[in-house]
Amino acid sequence: MKRENERSLIPLLIVSGVVAAPIIFILGLVTGSQIQLSNLLTADSLSSWTSALATVAIAILTFILAKETWYLREAQIEQVNELKRENIRPNVSLRLKNSPVSFNLIEVEINNLGKGIARNLKFKFSDSSGSEIFDTDNPIVDEFLKLHIFSEGIHSLGIGQKVESFLFSFFDLKGKLDGDDVFSPFFKIEITFSDVNGEQYSNELVVDFKEYKGVSEVGGGDPLHKIADDLNKLTEQFGKVVNSSPNRLQVNTYSSADREEESRLRQQRYEDWKKQQEKKAEQ
């Protein structure tokens, strides 16, 4: 930034020198003529003075115009550079969410919501006082640091790309926290990352487990997960009609000869029944 400011001052100094040179020259001529001439001002000298003053005024106005034009150009260049930065600026977010499998299971999601690729993602955990949290200092942070993406970082995260992972279960936290109070943890997660040009950015997430206190679920979970569970049960029920050999169903197949034999037996049974009825009628 300092080098850019120095470069921006060079043209301004050049313009100032070009404008100041004729002004100094005119002032020198006027001063010299004033020293040499002791008589009263004539009409020609008044005209010369007027022209000189007009020239000085025009030079000053030209200098002001050049200065404002240069500042306007600098502002336009800065706007263009800002647009370029915004078009490649990443925006990495981190959130904790309930798993669709169970309300007590917590998942973590890292998402790039920006317009550019995020590089060299690093995560730093700190407590309410701002002191950094390391391994074994906090059981919740330990669960984060078990994942490589939090302990070592992420090299690159594309536009719209997200990383999800199971983090912990509220039931597993019992016995790990002081007083078994699962709503006591409080810490901050600072995310630092850069764009493709190396410009550094940072975001911060505050994790306060008291926000989960009193939160409940209605409906028994995610409908899509319930459908998948029902399909698994249907598959188990369907497996009962499958024999011990894989991919074989217990079915009975009939050929045309079998159907003819069945028809013959049915006709024979009918004739036998008819004869029995005739004998009963004769008796």
C-alpha positions as CSV (number, residue, x, y, z in Angstrom):
1,M,0.0,0.0,0.0
2,K,2.9,2.4,0.8
3,R,4.5,1.7,-2.6
4,E,1.2,2.4,-4.4
5,N,0.9,5.7,-2.6
6,E,4.4,6.6,-3.6
7,R,3.6,5.8,-7.3
8,S,0.5,7.9,-7.1
9,L,2.4,10.9,-5.9
10,I,4.9,10.9,-8.8
11,P,2.5,12.1,-11.5
12,L,1.2,14.7,-9.1
13,L,4.7,16.1,-8.5
14,I,5.4,16.1,-12.2
15,V,2.2,18.2,-12.9
16,S,3.1,20.5,-10.1
17,G,6.5,21.1,-11.5
18,V,5.2,21.7,-15.1
19,V,2.7,24.2,-13.8
20,A,5.1,26.0,-11.4
21,A,7.8,26.5,-14.0
22,P,6.0,29.1,-16.1
23,I,4.7,30.8,-12.9
24,I,8.2,31.2,-11.6
25,F,9.4,32.4,-14.9
26,I,6.7,35.1,-15.2
27,L,7.2,36.2,-11.6
28,G,10.9,36.6,-12.4
29,L,10.2,38.7,-15.5
30,V,7.8,40.9,-13.5
31,T,10.2,41.4,-10.6
32,G,13.1,42.2,-13.0
33,S,11.1,44.8,-14.9
34,Q,9.9,46.3,-11.6
35,I,13.5,46.8,-10.5
36,Q,14.7,48.2,-13.8
37,L,11.7,50.6,-14.3
38,S,11.5,53.5,-11.9
39,N,9.0,55.6,-13.8
40,L,5.2,55.3,-13.5
41,L,3.3,52.4,-15.0
42,T,2.4,52.9,-18.6
43,A,-0.5,51.4,-20.5
44,D,1.8,48.7,-21.9
45,S,3.1,47.8,-18.5
46,L,-0.5,47.6,-17.1
47,S,-1.4,45.2,-20.0
48,S,1.6,43.1,-19.2
49,W,0.7,42.9,-15.5
50,T,-2.9,42.0,-16.4
51,S,-1.7,39.3,-18.8
52,A,0.7,37.9,-16.2
53,L,-1.9,37.8,-13.5
54,A,-4.4,36.1,-15.8
55,T,-1.7,33.6,-16.8
56,V,-1.0,32.8,-13.1
57,A,-4.7,32.4,-12.4
58,I,-5.1,30.0,-15.4
59,A,-2.1,28.1,-14.2
60,I,-3.5,27.8,-10.7
61,L,-6.9,26.6,-12.0
62,T,-5.2,24.2,-14.4
63,F,-3.2,22.8,-11.4
64,I,-6.4,22.4,-9.4
65,L,-8.2,20.7,-12.3
66,A,-5.2,18.3,-12.9
67,K,-5.2,17.5,-9.2
68,E,-8.9,16.7,-9.0
69,T,-8.7,14.7,-12.2
70,W,-5.9,12.6,-10.8
71,Y,-7.7,12.0,-7.5
72,L,-10.8,10.9,-9.6
73,R,-8.6,8.5,-11.6
74,E,-7.2,7.1,-8.3
75,A,-10.7,6.6,-7.0
76,Q,-11.8,4.8,-10.2
77,I,-8.7,2.5,-10.1
78,E,-9.5,1.7,-6.4
79,Q,-13.1,0.8,-7.3
80,V,-11.9,-1.5,-10.1
81,N,-9.4,-3.2,-7.8
82,E,-12.1,-3.6,-5.1
83,L,-14.4,-5.2,-7.7
84,K,-11.7,-7.6,-8.6
85,R,-11.1,-8.5,-5.0
86,E,-14.8,-9.0,-4.4
87,N,-15.1,-11.3,-7.4
88,I,-12.4,-13.7,-6.0
89,R,-13.2,-13.2,-2.3
90,P,-14.1,-16.4,-0.4
91,N,-16.4,-16.5,2.6
92,V,-16.0,-19.6,4.8
93,S,-18.7,-20.3,7.4
94,L,-18.9,-23.0,10.1
95,R,-22.0,-24.2,11.8
96,L,-23.2,-27.0,14.1
97,K,-26.4,-28.8,13.2
98,N,-28.5,-31.7,14.5
99,S,-28.1,-34.9,12.6
100,P,-31.2,-36.2,10.7
101,V,-30.5,-39.6,12.3
102,S,-31.1,-38.3,15.8
103,F,-31.7,-35.0,17.5
104,N,-29.0,-35.7,20.0
105,L,-26.2,-36.2,17.4
106,I,-24.3,-33.1,16.4
107,E,-22.6,-32.6,13.0
108,V,-20.3,-29.9,11.9
109,E,-20.4,-28.2,8.4
110,I,-17.8,-26.0,6.8
111,N,-19.0,-24.2,3.7
112,N,-17.5,-21.7,1.2
113,L,-20.3,-19.2,0.5
114,G,-18.0,-16.7,-1.4
115,K,-17.2,-16.1,-5.0
116,G,-13.7,-17.4,-4.9
117,I,-11.6,-20.3,-3.8
118,A,-10.5,-20.4,-0.2
119,R,-7.0,-21.5,0.5
120,N,-5.0,-22.3,3.6
121,L,-7.9,-22.6,6.1
122,K,-6.8,-22.7,9.7
123,F,-8.9,-23.0,12.9
124,K,-8.1,-21.5,16.3
125,F,-10.1,-22.2,19.5
126,S,-10.2,-19.7,22.3
127,D,-12.2,-19.2,25.5
128,S,-14.3,-16.3,26.6
129,S,-11.2,-14.3,27.7
130,G,-9.5,-14.8,24.3
131,S,-6.9,-17.3,25.5
132,E,-6.2,-20.1,23.0
133,I,-7.5,-23.6,23.9
134,F,-5.2,-26.6,23.3
135,D,-5.6,-30.3,23.5
136,T,-7.2,-31.8,26.7
137,D,-8.2,-28.3,27.9
138,N,-11.8,-28.7,26.8
139,P,-13.6,-32.0,26.0
140,I,-15.7,-30.4,23.3
141,V,-12.6,-28.9,21.6
142,D,-11.0,-32.3,21.8
143,E,-13.8,-33.7,19.7
144,F,-13.1,-31.0,17.1
145,L,-9.3,-31.6,17.1
146,K,-9.9,-35.3,16.5
147,L,-10.8,-34.3,13.0
148,H,-7.8,-33.6,10.7
149,I,-9.5,-30.6,9.1
150,F,-9.5,-28.8,12.5
151,S,-6.1,-29.9,13.8
152,E,-4.1,-29.4,10.5
153,G,-6.4,-27.2,8.5
154,I,-7.7,-27.4,4.9
155,H,-5.5,-26.6,1.9
156,S,-8.3,-25.5,-0.4
157,L,-12.1,-25.2,-0.4
158,G,-13.9,-24.6,-3.7
159,I,-16.8,-22.3,-4.5
160,G,-19.9,-23.7,-3.0
161,Q,-18.0,-26.7,-1.6
162,K,-18.7,-27.9,1.9
163,V,-17.3,-30.5,4.3
164,E,-19.5,-32.3,6.7
165,S,-18.7,-34.7,9.6
166,F,-20.3,-36.2,12.7
167,L,-18.8,-34.5,15.7
168,F,-20.3,-35.8,19.0
169,S,-23.4,-37.0,20.8
170,F,-24.9,-35.2,23.8
171,F,-25.1,-38.5,25.6
172,D,-21.4,-39.1,25.2
173,L,-20.6,-35.7,26.9
174,K,-21.9,-36.9,30.3
175,G,-19.0,-37.7,32.5
176,K,-16.6,-35.6,30.5
177,L,-17.8,-32.1,31.6
178,D,-17.5,-30.6,35.0
179,G,-20.7,-31.4,37.0
180,D,-22.1,-33.3,33.9
181,D,-23.6,-30.0,32.8
182,V,-23.7,-30.4,29.0
183,F,-24.8,-26.8,28.6
184,S,-21.8,-25.2,30.2
185,P,-19.2,-25.2,27.3
186,F,-18.5,-21.8,25.8
187,F,-15.7,-21.1,23.3
188,K,-14.9,-19.3,20.0
189,I,-13.7,-20.6,16.7
190,E,-11.6,-18.3,14.5
191,I,-11.3,-19.3,10.9
192,T,-8.5,-17.7,8.9
193,F,-8.2,-18.2,5.1
194,S,-6.9,-16.5,2.0
195,D,-8.0,-16.0,-1.6
196,V,-6.0,-17.0,-4.7
197,N,-4.0,-13.8,-4.5
198,G,-3.0,-14.3,-0.9
199,E,-5.3,-11.7,0.6
200,Q,-6.1,-12.8,4.2
201,Y,-9.6,-13.0,5.7
202,S,-11.1,-14.3,8.9
203,N,-14.5,-15.3,10.3
204,E,-15.5,-16.1,13.9
205,L,-18.1,-18.5,15.4
206,V,-19.2,-18.3,19.0
207,V,-20.2,-21.7,20.4
208,D,-22.5,-21.4,23.4
209,F,-24.2,-24.6,24.5
210,K,-26.7,-22.7,26.6
211,E,-28.4,-22.0,23.2
212,Y,-29.4,-25.7,23.1
213,K,-31.1,-25.6,26.5
214,G,-34.8,-26.2,26.1
215,V,-34.6,-26.9,22.4
216,S,-36.8,-29.9,21.4
217,E,-37.9,-31.8,18.3
218,V,-41.4,-32.5,17.0
219,G,-42.2,-35.1,14.4
220,G,-39.6,-37.8,15.1
221,G,-36.8,-36.6,12.9
222,D,-36.1,-36.0,9.3
223,P,-38.9,-37.4,7.0
224,L,-36.3,-38.5,4.4
225,H,-34.5,-40.5,7.0
226,K,-37.7,-42.1,8.2
227,I,-38.5,-43.1,4.6
228,A,-35.1,-44.7,4.3
229,D,-35.6,-46.5,7.6
230,D,-39.0,-47.8,6.5
231,L,-37.4,-49.1,3.2
232,N,-34.9,-51.0,5.2
233,K,-37.6,-52.6,7.2
234,L,-39.5,-53.5,4.0
235,T,-36.3,-55.0,2.7
236,E,-36.0,-57.2,5.8
237,Q,-39.6,-58.3,5.4
238,F,-39.1,-59.1,1.8
239,G,-36.1,-61.1,2.7
240,K,-38.3,-63.6,4.4
241,V,-39.7,-64.8,1.1
242,V,-36.1,-65.5,-0.1
243,N,-34.6,-68.9,0.5
244,S,-31.2,-69.6,2.0
245,S,-29.5,-69.3,-1.4
246,P,-28.7,-65.7,-2.3
247,N,-30.8,-63.9,-5.0
248,R,-33.3,-66.8,-5.3
249,L,-37.0,-66.5,-4.5
250,Q,-39.2,-69.4,-3.2
251,V,-41.7,-69.5,-6.0
252,N,-43.6,-72.3,-7.7
253,T,-43.7,-72.3,-11.5
254,Y,-46.1,-74.2,-13.8
255,S,-45.8,-75.3,-17.4
256,S,-48.6,-76.0,-19.9
257,A,-48.4,-79.7,-19.1
258,D,-48.8,-79.1,-15.4
259,R,-51.9,-77.0,-16.1
260,E,-53.4,-79.8,-18.3
261,E,-52.7,-82.3,-15.6
262,E,-54.4,-80.1,-13.0
263,S,-57.4,-79.7,-15.3
264,R,-57.6,-83.5,-15.8
265,L,-57.5,-84.1,-12.1
266,R,-60.1,-81.5,-11.5
267,Q,-62.4,-83.0,-14.1
268,Q,-61.9,-86.5,-12.7
269,R,-62.8,-85.3,-9.2
270,Y,-65.9,-83.7,-10.5
271,E,-67.0,-87.0,-12.3
272,D,-66.3,-89.0,-9.1
273,W,-68.4,-86.6,-7.1
274,K,-71.2,-86.8,-9.7
275,K,-71.3,-90.6,-9.6
276,Q,-71.5,-90.5,-5.8
277,Q,-74.5,-88.1,-6.1
278,E,-76.2,-90.5,-8.6
279,K,-75.8,-93.5,-6.3
280,K,-77.3,-91.6,-3.4
281,A,-80.2,-90.7,-5.6
282,E,-80.9,-94.3,-6.5
283,Q,-80.9,-95.4,-2.9
